[in-house]
Amino acid sequence: MDDLRLLAQLRWRVMVNSLSDLRRQSLLKLLVVPAAGIAFWYGIFEVSRVGFTFMNDFIGGAEVLNETLLSLFFLLLGVMLVFSNCIIAFGSFFRSEETALLLASPIEAESVLFYKLLESITFSSWAFLVLGFPLMMGYGLSVSAPWYYPALILIYFVPFVVLAATIGGAVALLVAAYLPGGAKRVLGGSVVAGLVVALSVTIWIHGAVRSDSSFLEAWVPRVLGRMNFARSIFLPSYWINKGLLRGASGHLGDAAYYWLVLTSHAALGLLVCWALGRRLLRVGWSRCRSKMGQRGRSPRCGWLRARWLPGMRLLMGKDWRLFLRDPVQWSQCAILFGLMGFYVLNLRTFSYHLARPLWRNLTALLNLAATSLVLATVTTRFVFPLLSLEGRRFWLLGLAPIRRGTILWSKFAFSFAGALLVTVPLVVVSDSMLKLPPATLWHHTLVIVLVCFGVSGLSVGLGAVFPNWREENPSKIVSGCGGTLNLLLSVVFVVTVILLAALPYGIKLARLGASGPETLYALALSGILSLLAGLLPMALGLRALRRLEL
């Protein structure tokens, strides 16, 4: 316990020093970030409140619908939390220089494990709190929950997050100890298995929908019936969902019962991690370190050696290889866009393609907005820290026979090409599944290309304006003021472009079907905005990079 107390004091000192560094930041950043965060919370809360109120007032059997959908929501978030904690814990346990220093000191291995597990919880679970709290607050307001309901939500979130972190940490320990050279294969197999299960569930649920049935006939007895697996009493997602629903209705005794069930399993997870950390942390760290330098050289592909822009091509190849070699990056991208692909392939399950043109266009625009917002999140998380991750080795690139602008433009080209590769197929498949006209499909495709250009320029340019050369953890780089500002500007840019894309449809609806040149005007404005969002940060980043003293 003395070791844990010492490490807790160390973490507290780090937090205090980080807060003291905020005094050096500009007042504008310190005001914009909290204001935007509050606006984001309020937006999720308001959408949740309106949606649950609509279901409670106008849909029969709303209790079953709410319970099933929320159970499925917590199940998906729980799986993502376990996966995210496993990835972050593996990097934090076995690839962190701080872990190597702590293991070399006279501190027990289980204390180091708990210290790093707390760090994993912090970086992997804050988004769950940001999304889940306003969502459940909206539900509570829609059913007139008691005054203590907000505190009940926070009390429930703690054991749920801890349980997910302990499962992820235990899996990371076992993989490092017994499969130190197969972490990528295990991770890749898990992603493939998840996609197979998701596709199988989609096909299974789709089999319950018939085109000749109404909404209530399709959802309540058949589709929701096949979603009942999310309401299994053996799942932690069911315990947190059931407890919060019972607490919202005023049954505090039932809510306390489900909280105790969830907390007891979280405590059991901590005990298991404590025992595994004592036996396997040093063993896994040693085996992983011994495997790090045993990678074989990949064969050279001479036919890929193009003669155009050799410096940029080589730098893009370097970033691509680093991306593939880091399972933390490509696995999280696969999860986010895999969920989007799962949703897109599931569009016809709910007969969206049979709806009226107005609703099909609205669904397509919402899909376009969701894809764009996911892209803004991914570029902020993975593209913004690209330049900073060069770190202390940047002097090597600075001495290379290439211009500094080539370094920055190579990262922009890498981001832009990767964004096009994953988003354009999603938009095309979505519009095709909804049976939209070719003109609408081309319009949405051009819009997503403009979004890719803008968010890539923002992430790369602001990454050069606000670099962090001393930090090697990309999560910590993104959590700074520069990363937060980049996310906010990317979201504002995406929302503006989507509104411009939706404007022609609104004007056409007001004219009762009459068409006009509004689509071309909206595309022109979106193009100008995309050029400004992409090129202006790149210009600022180039100026900051050229002024950098090596």
C-alpha positions as CSV (number, residue, x, y, z in Angstrom):
1,M,0.0,0.0,0.0
2,D,2.9,2.3,0.6
3,D,4.0,1.9,-3.0
4,L,0.5,2.8,-4.2
5,R,0.4,5.8,-2.0
6,L,3.8,6.9,-3.4
7,L,2.6,6.4,-7.0
8,A,-0.6,8.2,-6.3
9,Q,1.3,11.2,-5.0
10,L,3.4,11.1,-8.1
11,R,0.3,11.2,-10.3
12,W,-1.2,14.0,-8.2
13,R,2.0,16.1,-8.7
14,V,1.9,15.5,-12.4
15,M,-1.8,16.6,-12.5
16,V,-1.0,19.7,-10.4
17,N,1.9,20.6,-12.7
18,S,-0.3,20.1,-15.8
19,L,-2.9,22.5,-14.3
20,S,-0.3,25.1,-13.5
21,D,0.8,25.0,-17.2
22,L,-2.6,26.2,-18.2
23,R,-1.7,29.6,-16.9
24,R,0.8,29.9,-19.8
25,Q,-2.0,29.2,-22.4
26,S,-3.9,32.0,-24.0
27,L,-7.2,33.2,-22.4
28,L,-9.0,32.5,-25.7
29,K,-8.2,28.8,-25.6
30,L,-9.1,28.5,-22.0
31,L,-12.5,30.0,-22.7
32,V,-13.3,28.3,-26.0
33,V,-12.6,24.7,-24.9
34,P,-14.9,24.7,-21.9
35,A,-17.6,26.6,-23.8
36,A,-17.5,24.1,-26.7
37,G,-17.5,21.1,-24.3
38,I,-20.6,22.4,-22.5
39,A,-22.3,23.0,-25.9
40,F,-21.4,19.5,-27.0
41,W,-22.8,18.0,-23.8
42,Y,-26.0,20.1,-24.1
43,G,-26.5,19.0,-27.7
44,I,-26.3,15.3,-26.8
45,F,-28.6,15.9,-23.8
46,E,-31.2,17.7,-25.8
47,V,-31.3,15.1,-28.6
48,S,-31.6,12.4,-26.1
49,R,-34.4,14.1,-24.2
50,V,-36.4,14.8,-27.3
51,G,-35.9,11.3,-28.7
52,F,-36.9,9.5,-25.5
53,T,-39.9,11.9,-25.0
54,F,-41.1,11.1,-28.5
55,M,-40.8,7.4,-28.0
56,N,-42.6,7.6,-24.6
57,D,-45.5,9.7,-25.9
58,F,-46.1,8.3,-29.4
59,I,-44.9,4.7,-29.5
60,G,-46.6,1.9,-27.7
61,G,-44.4,-0.4,-25.7
62,A,-41.8,2.3,-25.3
63,E,-40.5,0.7,-22.0
64,V,-39.4,-2.4,-23.9
65,L,-38.0,-0.4,-26.7
66,N,-36.0,1.9,-24.4
67,E,-34.7,-1.0,-22.3
68,T,-33.6,-3.0,-25.4
69,L,-32.0,-0.1,-27.2
70,L,-30.2,1.1,-24.0
71,S,-29.0,-2.4,-23.3
72,L,-27.6,-2.7,-26.8
73,F,-26.0,0.8,-26.4
74,F,-24.2,-0.2,-23.1
75,L,-23.3,-3.6,-24.6
76,L,-21.5,-2.0,-27.6
77,L,-19.9,0.6,-25.4
78,G,-18.7,-2.1,-23.0
79,V,-17.2,-4.1,-25.8
80,M,-15.4,-1.0,-27.1
81,L,-14.2,-0.1,-23.6
82,V,-12.7,-3.6,-23.1
83,F,-11.1,-3.5,-26.5
84,S,-9.7,0.0,-26.0
85,N,-8.5,-0.7,-22.5
86,C,-6.7,-3.8,-23.7
87,I,-4.9,-1.9,-26.4
88,I,-4.0,1.1,-24.2
89,A,-3.0,-1.2,-21.3
90,F,-0.7,-3.3,-23.5
91,G,1.1,-0.1,-24.7
92,S,1.2,1.4,-21.2
93,F,2.4,-1.8,-19.5
94,F,5.0,-3.1,-22.0
95,R,6.0,-0.2,-24.3
96,S,6.2,2.7,-21.9
97,E,9.6,4.0,-20.8
98,E,8.0,5.0,-17.5
99,T,7.0,1.3,-16.8
100,A,10.6,0.3,-17.4
101,L,11.8,2.8,-14.9
102,L,9.2,1.8,-12.3
103,L,10.0,-1.9,-12.7
104,A,13.7,-1.2,-12.2
105,S,12.9,0.6,-8.9
106,P,12.1,-1.2,-5.6
107,I,8.3,-1.1,-6.2
108,E,6.1,-4.2,-6.3
109,A,4.9,-5.2,-9.7
110,E,1.2,-5.2,-8.7
111,S,1.5,-1.6,-7.6
112,V,3.0,-0.6,-10.9
113,L,0.1,-2.5,-12.6
114,F,-2.5,-0.6,-10.7
115,Y,-0.8,2.7,-11.3
116,K,-0.7,2.1,-15.1
117,L,-4.2,0.7,-15.1
118,L,-5.5,4.0,-13.6
119,E,-3.8,5.7,-16.5
120,S,-5.4,3.4,-19.0
121,I,-8.9,4.1,-17.4
122,T,-8.3,7.8,-17.7
123,F,-7.4,7.8,-21.4
124,S,-9.9,5.2,-22.5
125,S,-13.0,5.9,-20.5
126,W,-13.5,9.7,-20.6
127,A,-15.4,9.5,-23.8
128,F,-17.8,7.1,-22.2
129,L,-18.6,9.6,-19.5
130,V,-18.9,12.4,-22.1
131,L,-21.4,10.4,-24.2
132,G,-23.2,8.3,-21.6
133,F,-23.9,11.0,-18.9
134,P,-25.9,13.4,-21.1
135,L,-27.7,10.5,-22.8
136,M,-28.9,9.1,-19.6
137,M,-29.7,12.5,-18.2
138,G,-32.0,13.1,-21.3
139,Y,-33.7,9.8,-20.5
140,G,-34.1,10.7,-16.9
141,L,-35.7,14.0,-17.7
142,S,-38.1,12.4,-20.2
143,V,-39.5,10.1,-17.5
144,S,-39.3,12.7,-14.7
145,A,-36.6,10.9,-12.7
146,P,-35.9,11.8,-9.0
147,W,-33.5,14.5,-8.0
148,Y,-30.7,12.1,-7.1
149,Y,-30.6,10.5,-10.6
150,P,-27.5,12.5,-11.9
151,A,-25.5,11.2,-8.9
152,L,-26.8,7.7,-9.5
153,I,-25.5,7.8,-13.1
154,L,-22.0,8.8,-12.0
155,I,-22.1,6.1,-9.2
156,Y,-23.0,3.5,-11.8
157,F,-20.4,4.5,-14.3
158,V,-17.4,4.0,-12.0
159,P,-17.7,0.2,-11.5
160,F,-18.7,-0.3,-15.1
161,V,-15.6,1.5,-16.3
162,V,-13.4,-0.3,-13.8
163,L,-14.7,-3.7,-14.7
164,A,-14.0,-3.0,-18.4
165,A,-10.5,-1.8,-17.6
166,T,-9.7,-4.9,-15.5
167,I,-10.9,-7.2,-18.3
168,G,-8.8,-5.4,-20.8
169,G,-5.8,-5.2,-18.5
170,A,-6.0,-9.0,-17.7
171,V,-6.1,-9.8,-21.4
172,A,-3.1,-7.6,-22.1
173,L,-1.1,-9.3,-19.4
174,L,-2.0,-12.8,-20.7
175,V,-1.1,-11.9,-24.3
176,A,2.2,-10.4,-23.3
177,A,3.1,-13.3,-21.0
178,Y,2.1,-16.2,-23.3
179,L,2.0,-14.7,-26.8
180,P,4.6,-11.9,-26.8
181,G,5.3,-12.1,-30.5
182,G,1.7,-12.7,-31.5
183,A,0.0,-9.5,-30.2
184,K,-0.8,-8.3,-33.7
185,R,-2.2,-11.7,-34.8
186,V,-4.4,-11.8,-31.7
187,L,-5.6,-8.3,-32.3
188,G,-6.2,-8.9,-36.0
189,G,-8.0,-12.1,-35.2
190,S,-10.2,-10.3,-32.7
191,V,-11.1,-7.6,-35.2
192,V,-12.0,-10.2,-37.9
193,A,-14.0,-12.3,-35.3
194,G,-15.9,-9.1,-34.3
195,L,-16.7,-8.3,-37.9
196,V,-17.9,-11.8,-38.5
197,V,-20.1,-11.8,-35.4
198,A,-21.5,-8.3,-36.3
199,L,-22.3,-9.4,-39.8
200,S,-24.0,-12.6,-38.6
201,V,-26.1,-10.6,-36.1
202,T,-27.1,-8.2,-38.8
203,I,-28.2,-11.0,-41.2
204,W,-30.0,-12.7,-38.3
205,I,-31.9,-9.5,-37.3
206,H,-32.6,-8.7,-41.0
207,G,-34.4,-12.1,-41.3
208,A,-37.0,-10.8,-38.8
209,V,-38.1,-7.9,-41.0
210,R,-40.8,-8.2,-43.6
211,S,-41.6,-5.5,-46.2
212,D,-45.4,-6.0,-45.7
213,S,-45.3,-5.2,-42.0
214,S,-45.7,-1.9,-40.2
215,F,-43.1,-0.3,-38.0
216,L,-44.6,-1.5,-34.7
217,E,-45.3,-5.0,-36.1
218,A,-41.7,-5.2,-37.3
219,W,-39.9,-3.7,-34.3
220,V,-41.7,-4.9,-31.2
221,P,-42.5,-8.6,-31.7
222,R,-39.7,-9.6,-34.1
223,V,-36.7,-7.2,-34.4
224,L,-36.7,-6.3,-30.7
225,G,-37.2,-10.0,-29.9
226,R,-34.0,-10.9,-31.7
227,M,-32.2,-8.1,-29.9
228,N,-33.0,-9.7,-26.6
229,F,-29.5,-11.1,-26.4
230,A,-28.4,-7.6,-25.2
231,R,-30.8,-8.0,-22.2
232,S,-29.1,-11.1,-20.8
233,I,-28.9,-11.1,-17.0
234,F,-25.3,-12.3,-17.2
235,L,-24.0,-9.1,-19.0
236,P,-22.7,-6.1,-17.1
237,S,-24.4,-3.9,-19.7
238,Y,-27.7,-5.3,-18.5
239,W,-26.9,-4.5,-14.8
240,I,-26.0,-0.9,-15.4
241,N,-29.0,-0.4,-17.8
242,K,-31.5,-2.1,-15.5
243,G,-30.2,-0.3,-12.4
244,L,-30.4,3.1,-14.1
245,L,-33.9,2.5,-15.5
246,R,-35.1,1.3,-12.1
247,G,-33.5,4.3,-10.4
248,A,-35.1,6.7,-12.9
249,S,-38.5,5.3,-11.9
250,G,-37.9,5.8,-8.2
251,H,-37.1,2.2,-7.2
252,L,-34.0,3.0,-5.2
253,G,-33.8,-0.5,-3.7
254,D,-33.6,-2.3,-7.0
255,A,-31.1,0.3,-8.3
256,A,-28.9,-0.4,-5.2
257,Y,-29.1,-4.2,-5.8
258,Y,-27.9,-3.9,-9.4
259,W,-25.1,-1.5,-8.4
260,L,-23.9,-3.9,-5.8
261,V,-23.8,-6.7,-8.4
262,L,-21.8,-4.5,-10.8
263,T,-19.5,-3.3,-8.0
264,S,-18.8,-6.8,-6.7
265,H,-17.7,-7.9,-10.2
266,A,-15.5,-4.8,-10.6
267,A,-13.9,-5.7,-7.2
268,L,-13.4,-9.2,-8.4
269,G,-11.7,-7.9,-11.5
270,L,-9.4,-5.8,-9.4
271,L,-8.4,-8.8,-7.4
272,V,-7.7,-10.9,-10.5
273,C,-5.6,-8.1,-12.0
274,W,-3.7,-7.8,-8.7
275,A,-2.9,-11.5,-8.8
276,L,-2.0,-11.5,-12.5
277,G,0.1,-8.4,-12.1
278,R,2.2,-10.0,-9.3
279,R,2.9,-13.1,-11.4
280,L,3.0,-11.9,-15.1
281,L,3.8,-8.2,-15.3
282,R,7.6,-8.6,-15.1
283,V,7.5,-11.8,-17.2
284,G,5.4,-10.2,-19.9
285,W,7.5,-7.1,-20.0
286,S,10.7,-9.1,-20.4
287,R,9.3,-11.3,-23.1
288,C,7.8,-8.4,-25.0
289,R,11.1,-6.5,-24.9
290,S,13.0,-9.5,-26.1
291,K,10.6,-9.8,-29.1
292,M,10.7,-6.1,-30.1
293,G,13.9,-6.3,-32.3
294,Q,13.1,-9.6,-34.1
295,R,11.1,-8.2,-37.0
296,G,12.1,-9.5,-40.4
297,R,12.7,-7.2,-43.4
298,S,9.9,-6.9,-45.9
299,P,10.7,-7.7,-49.5
300,R,11.4,-4.7,-51.7
301,C,8.8,-4.0,-54.3
302,G,10.7,-2.3,-57.1
303,W,7.6,-1.9,-59.3
304,L,6.2,0.5,-56.7
305,R,9.2,2.9,-56.9
306,A,7.6,5.8,-58.8
307,R,9.8,8.6,-59.9
308,W,7.5,11.4,-59.0
309,L,8.2,13.3,-55.7
310,P,10.5,10.7,-54.3
311,G,11.0,12.5,-51.0
312,M,7.2,12.8,-50.3
313,R,6.7,9.2,-51.4
314,L,9.3,7.9,-49.0
315,L,7.9,9.9,-46.1
316,M,4.4,8.7,-46.9
317,G,5.7,5.1,-47.0
318,K,7.4,5.6,-43.6
319,D,4.1,6.9,-42.0
320,W,2.2,4.0,-43.6
321,R,4.6,1.4,-42.2
322,L,4.5,3.0,-38.7
323,F,0.7,2.9,-38.9
324,L,0.6,-0.7,-39.8
325,R,3.1,-1.7,-37.1
326,D,1.1,0.0,-34.4
327,P,-2.0,-2.1,-33.5
328,V,-3.2,0.7,-31.2
329,Q,-3.8,3.0,-34.2
330,W,-5.2,0.7,-36.9
331,S,-7.4,-1.3,-34.5
332,Q,-9.2,1.8,-33.2
333,C,-9.7,3.1,-36.7
334,A,-11.1,-0.4,-37.6
335,I,-13.5,-0.2,-34.7
336,L,-14.8,3.2,-35.5
337,F,-15.3,2.8,-39.2
338,G,-16.3,-0.9,-38.7
339,L,-19.2,0.3,-36.7
340,M,-20.1,2.8,-39.4
341,G,-19.9,0.0,-42.0
342,F,-22.0,-2.3,-39.8
343,Y,-24.7,0.4,-39.6
344,V,-24.5,1.2,-43.4
345,L,-24.9,-2.5,-44.3
346,N,-27.8,-2.7,-41.9
347,L,-29.8,0.1,-43.6
348,R,-32.1,-2.2,-45.5
349,T,-32.8,-4.2,-42.4
350,F,-35.0,-1.4,-41.1
351,S,-36.5,-0.8,-44.6
352,Y,-35.1,2.8,-44.9
353,H,-34.9,2.3,-48.7
354,L,-38.7,1.9,-48.9
355,A,-39.4,5.2,-47.2
356,R,-40.5,8.4,-48.9
357,P,-37.8,10.4,-50.8
358,L,-37.8,13.1,-48.1
359,W,-36.8,10.5,-45.4
360,R,-34.3,8.8,-47.6
361,N,-32.5,12.1,-48.3
362,L,-32.6,13.0,-44.6
363,T,-31.2,9.6,-43.7
364,A,-28.4,9.9,-46.3
365,L,-27.5,13.4,-44.9
366,L,-27.4,12.1,-41.4
367,N,-25.1,9.2,-42.6
368,L,-22.9,11.8,-44.3
369,A,-22.7,13.8,-41.1
370,A,-21.9,10.8,-39.0
371,T,-19.2,9.7,-41.3
372,S,-17.7,13.2,-41.4
373,L,-17.8,13.6,-37.6
374,V,-16.1,10.2,-37.1
375,L,-13.4,11.2,-39.6
376,A,-12.9,14.5,-37.7
377,T,-12.4,12.5,-34.5
378,V,-10.0,10.0,-36.2
379,T,-7.8,12.7,-37.8
380,T,-7.6,14.5,-34.5
381,R,-6.6,11.4,-32.7
382,F,-4.1,10.0,-35.2
383,V,-3.1,12.7,-37.7
384,F,-2.7,15.7,-35.3
385,P,0.1,14.0,-33.3
386,L,2.0,12.7,-36.4
387,L,4.5,15.5,-36.4
388,S,5.0,15.6,-32.7
389,L,5.7,11.8,-32.6
390,E,8.8,12.4,-34.6
391,G,10.0,13.8,-31.3
392,R,13.6,14.0,-30.6
393,R,14.4,12.2,-33.9
394,F,13.1,15.2,-35.9
395,W,16.7,16.5,-36.3
396,L,17.3,13.5,-38.6
397,L,14.5,14.6,-40.9
398,G,15.7,18.2,-40.7
399,L,19.2,17.1,-41.9
400,A,17.7,15.0,-44.8
401,P,18.1,16.5,-48.3
402,I,14.4,17.5,-48.5
403,R,12.5,20.7,-47.7
404,R,10.6,21.0,-44.5
405,G,7.5,21.7,-46.4
406,T,7.8,18.3,-48.0
407,I,7.6,16.7,-44.5
408,L,4.4,18.5,-43.8
409,W,2.8,17.9,-47.2
410,S,3.7,14.2,-47.0
411,K,1.7,13.9,-43.8
412,F,-1.2,15.8,-45.4
413,A,-1.2,13.5,-48.5
414,F,-1.1,10.5,-46.2
415,S,-4.1,11.7,-44.2
416,F,-6.0,12.8,-47.2
417,A,-5.5,9.5,-49.1
418,G,-6.4,7.4,-46.0
419,A,-9.5,9.5,-45.4
420,L,-10.7,9.1,-48.9
421,L,-10.0,5.3,-48.8
422,V,-12.4,4.7,-45.9
423,T,-15.1,7.5,-46.2
424,V,-15.9,7.5,-49.9
425,P,-16.9,3.8,-50.0
426,L,-19.1,4.3,-46.9
427,V,-21.0,7.3,-48.5
428,V,-21.3,5.5,-51.9
429,V,-22.6,2.3,-50.3
430,S,-25.0,4.2,-48.0
431,D,-26.6,6.2,-50.9
432,S,-26.7,3.0,-53.0
433,M,-28.5,1.1,-50.2
434,L,-31.0,3.9,-49.9
435,K,-31.6,3.9,-53.7
436,L,-30.9,7.6,-54.2
437,P,-30.5,9.1,-57.6
438,P,-27.0,9.2,-59.2
439,A,-26.9,13.1,-58.9
440,T,-27.4,12.9,-55.2
441,L,-24.8,10.2,-54.9
442,W,-22.2,12.4,-56.7
443,H,-23.2,15.4,-54.6
444,H,-22.6,13.5,-51.4
445,T,-19.3,12.0,-52.7
446,L,-18.0,15.5,-53.6
447,V,-19.0,16.8,-50.2
448,I,-17.1,14.0,-48.3
449,V,-14.0,14.7,-50.5
450,L,-14.1,18.3,-49.4
451,V,-14.5,17.3,-45.8
452,C,-11.5,15.0,-46.1
453,F,-9.4,17.8,-47.5
454,G,-10.5,20.3,-44.8
455,V,-10.0,18.0,-41.8
456,S,-6.7,16.7,-43.1
457,G,-5.4,20.3,-43.5
458,L,-6.6,21.2,-40.0
459,S,-5.1,18.2,-38.3
460,V,-1.7,18.4,-40.0
461,G,-1.4,22.2,-39.9
462,L,-2.4,22.7,-36.3
463,G,-0.2,19.7,-35.4
464,A,2.7,21.7,-36.7
465,V,1.5,24.9,-35.0
466,F,1.1,23.2,-31.6
467,P,3.7,20.4,-31.5
468,N,4.8,18.5,-28.4
469,W,8.2,17.2,-29.0
470,R,8.8,15.7,-25.5
471,E,5.7,13.4,-25.4
472,E,5.7,10.0,-27.0
473,N,2.1,9.0,-26.1
474,P,-0.3,10.3,-28.8
475,S,-3.2,10.2,-26.4
476,K,-1.5,12.8,-24.2
477,I,-0.5,14.9,-27.2
478,V,-4.2,15.0,-28.4
479,S,-5.4,15.8,-24.9
480,G,-3.6,19.2,-24.9
481,C,-5.0,22.5,-25.9
482,G,-3.8,22.1,-29.5
483,G,-5.6,18.8,-30.0
484,T,-8.7,20.1,-28.3
485,L,-8.7,23.2,-30.5
486,N,-8.2,21.0,-33.6
487,L,-11.2,18.8,-32.7
488,L,-13.4,21.8,-32.1
489,L,-12.5,23.5,-35.3
490,S,-12.9,20.2,-37.2
491,V,-16.4,19.7,-35.8
492,V,-17.4,23.3,-36.6
493,F,-16.0,22.9,-40.2
494,V,-17.9,19.5,-40.6
495,V,-21.2,20.9,-39.3
496,T,-20.9,24.0,-41.6
497,V,-20.2,21.8,-44.7
498,I,-23.1,19.4,-43.9
499,L,-25.5,22.3,-43.4
500,L,-24.4,23.7,-46.8
501,A,-25.0,20.2,-48.3
502,A,-28.5,20.0,-46.8
503,L,-29.4,23.6,-47.8
504,P,-30.4,22.7,-51.5
505,Y,-32.7,19.9,-50.3
506,G,-34.4,22.3,-47.9
507,I,-34.9,24.9,-50.6
508,K,-36.2,22.2,-53.0
509,L,-38.7,21.1,-50.4
510,A,-39.9,24.7,-49.8
511,R,-40.4,25.0,-53.6
512,L,-42.4,21.7,-53.6
513,G,-40.1,19.9,-55.9
514,A,-38.8,22.7,-58.1
515,S,-35.1,22.4,-58.7
516,G,-32.6,25.2,-59.1
517,P,-28.8,25.9,-59.1
518,E,-28.7,25.8,-55.3
519,T,-26.6,22.6,-55.3
520,L,-23.9,24.2,-57.4
521,Y,-23.8,27.3,-55.2
522,A,-23.7,25.2,-52.0
523,L,-20.8,23.1,-53.5
524,A,-18.9,26.2,-54.5
525,L,-19.3,27.6,-50.9
526,S,-18.3,24.3,-49.5
527,G,-15.2,24.2,-51.8
528,I,-14.1,27.7,-50.7
529,L,-14.6,26.8,-47.0
530,S,-12.7,23.5,-47.5
531,L,-9.8,25.3,-49.2
532,L,-9.6,27.8,-46.3
533,A,-9.9,25.1,-43.7
534,G,-7.2,23.0,-45.4
535,L,-4.7,25.5,-46.7
536,L,-4.7,28.2,-44.0
537,P,-3.6,25.9,-41.2
538,M,-1.1,24.3,-43.5
539,A,0.4,27.7,-44.3
540,L,0.6,28.5,-40.5
541,G,2.1,25.1,-39.9
542,L,4.7,25.6,-42.6
543,R,5.7,28.9,-41.2
544,A,6.1,27.4,-37.7
545,L,8.0,24.5,-39.0
546,R,10.5,26.6,-40.9
547,R,11.1,28.7,-37.8
548,L,11.9,25.7,-35.7
549,E,15.4,25.5,-34.3
550,L,16.9,22.0,-34.3
